[in-house]
Each structure stands twice: as C-alpha cells, then as structure tokens.
C-alpha cells in the first residue's frame, strides 16, 4: 500500500496485522514468512504445503475446491485463524446491491472458460 492508502486504512481501524489477515489473508508472504507470522500451521491445516504456496505442486490444494459447509471442523478453525468465515470463504459479495434484487450479485459467473485460471478450471 502507498503511504496514503496505509493512512486511510489506519483511519478506518486497520493495523498491519488486521489488514494482512482480513484483507490479504497473508497471501503476499513467502512460506517461511508465514511461519514467522505464526500462520503457516493454519494453512497446513487447510492442505497447503510449501510447494502449493510456491505454485510448484502438481495438484491443487483440496480445500480450494470446497465450500465452507464442506470443510471439517478443524479446517474451519484453521480458516477462521486466517480471517476466513463462511461468506468470504464462499466468495459471497458482501457489498450492498443497490438494484431491485436484494441479494449480492455473483461476480464469478458468466466468465468465458479460457479467462479462468487453471486452478479455477480444475475446481470447476
């Protein structure tokens, strides 16, 4: 973030730690930095390995293809520790929808297949 963006985030109550957890879910850190931050074990609880984190694994993390309701209790605890909860795990749009339709508009539908990442294609 730029210094202006950091100042703005601080004004609305974010710290570096809460931003890393709730907004980025530590995704900008290396595998070793996850250990330093104390969150690597939570990612491991969700099936991640260093190879998965570094995008060198031959397969995808099995929990990436699951909805919240399909996670085990232990996986949900690991996800909670990474600031995931049902709505953001399931990628529900939590922004208000100003139209006549009162439900969030799914932003992941109606994408051409060739525009989806390989991971998303495998999950689909």
N, C-alpha and C positions, 0 to 999 in steps of 0.2 A: 504494500500500500504506500501511496505517497504520504508525505507528512500531513497534508490537508485531509486526506482520507482517514489517516490514523487519528487526527484531532477530532474529526467528525464521529468516528466510531467511539472514541473515548467519551464524547459528549452524550451519546445515547447509551452509555453504560458498558461498552465492551472494553475488556482488557485484552492483552495479547493472548492470555490463556483461554478466555471465553471465545474469542474470535477463532483461534486455532481449533477449538473443539466444535462449537456450534456452527460456524460458517464453513471452515475448510476441512474439518474432521481429520486434521493433521496430514492431509494429502500432499502438502508441499515439503514434507520432511523425508529424509532418507531413512532406510530401515534401521540403521544404527541410531539415528536421532530419535526415532520412535521409542527405542529402549531408554534413551536419556530422559525423554519426556514422561516415561512410565506408562506408555500406552501400547507398546508392542505386544504384550501378552493379550490385550483385548483384541487386537487384530488377529493374533494367532487363534484366539477363541472363535473367530469367525472364519477360520480356514486359511488365513493368509500365511504365506511364507516369504522369505526374502526374495525368492525367485518370482513369486507372484507380484510382490511390491515393485520389483525392478523390471517387470514385464518380460521376463526371460523364461517363465514357466510354460510348459507345453499345454497346460489346461487352464481353465479359469477357476476362480475361487467359487466353490459350490454355493456359498450363501449369496453370491451376487445374482443368482437366478431365483431367489426365494423372496416371497412377500413376507411381511412381518409375521403374519399368522402361521407361516410355515417354519419359522425359526424355533429352535428349542428354547427352553427357559434360560439355559446357560448362554446361548447365543444372544438372546435378548439382553441379558445382563452385560455381556461384552459390548453389544451395540449401544446400550444406554451409557456405558462408560466413555464412549466415543461421541456422545451427544446425539445419538440417533434415537428416535422414538417412532411409533407407528407411522405417523403422517410423513415425516421426512424420509424414512426408510422406503416407504412405498411411493415416494416421489409425488405426493399429493401437492398440488399447487395451493399454497396457503395464502396467496394474495387474494384480496376481495375481488369478486367478479362483478363488475358494475352493470352487467346486462340483465335482462329479464330472467335468465336461467340462474337459479340461486347456487348452483354447485360450481366448484372450480373447473375451469376448462382444462382438460388434459393436454399438456403440451408435447407429449411424446407420441401421439397418434398421427397417422397420415403422413409419415415421412417415407420417402422413397427408400426401398431396401438398400440401394447402393450408397445412400448417405448415412446409413447406420454403421457404427463401429463394428469391428469383428467380434468384440465381446458381446455387444447387443445382439448381433445376428446369431451368435451361438446360444445366447439365453433364449431368444425368441424361438 
